[in-house]
Amino acid sequence: MGESTLFNIDHQLINARIVNFAKHDSINLSVHQNVQFQWLEMNNTVQTVMDLTTPYKPVLPHMHGMLLALYYMSNPKSVLELGLGGGALQRFFYHYFPKCQMTSIELNKKIIEYFYDYFSAGWKADKKHVVKHQDAQKAVKQYREQDLLFIDLFSGYSSPDFMHQKAFFEDCVKALSKKGLLVINLLPISEIQTLDIEMLLADITGFSPQIYSIPQYRNRIFICGHQKLALLPFDPKLQQMCARFHLNLMNIVQLK
């Protein structure tokens, strides 16, 4: 079902040429390409990967974990993304949910430029697919009735400081629709940090979040909302969803 092989950065992002290099706010940004993939590196760390033949497919393992939220919210009408990266979610929702309102918030102008120039294959800006240059911490206060709210924010090699503040997550939960889901990609320094976020979310929503780990990666994926979520079952609905969206469950381990 879905994809049958694991994506491996060391094995698949090889034999590449550098397409573009820039220095922005003391950060080295570079775009690389080989026969199958194009990717963005920030200070020599891979940030996003796009499959050149099928740009809408999720590639990096943490994306597969974040998109599991579609099991519970199968037909989203409004999606907000904090942290554009290489625009993987924009390409995904443009392809699979063209009528969905999809808005991405990104603080770094250079990242937005790179998306338009190198990572927007198969995507076109219109009234329903929007990228905004804004501060995510402030911008989220302006939104309500979001069916899915994805948070994939990094400052250097870790999450920004405000992602450890209760007020920020309260604003995020307020932005959700009644059955909306908050989906967070965290790169914790330690498991204590994972526990801190888990406790914050449980305190705000009244329910413990689902937590997924990504084998061989530090990422932790949180999914939560205004209602308690049942554990993800291995059922025909999940199998069909994974096949449709090219999701690989080998990339994901459910912790809670």
Summary of the structure (lengths in Angstrom):
residues: 256
radius of gyration: 17.1
end to end distance: 22.9
largest distance: 49.1
contacts: 803
relative contact order: 0.16
helix: 32%
strand: 30%
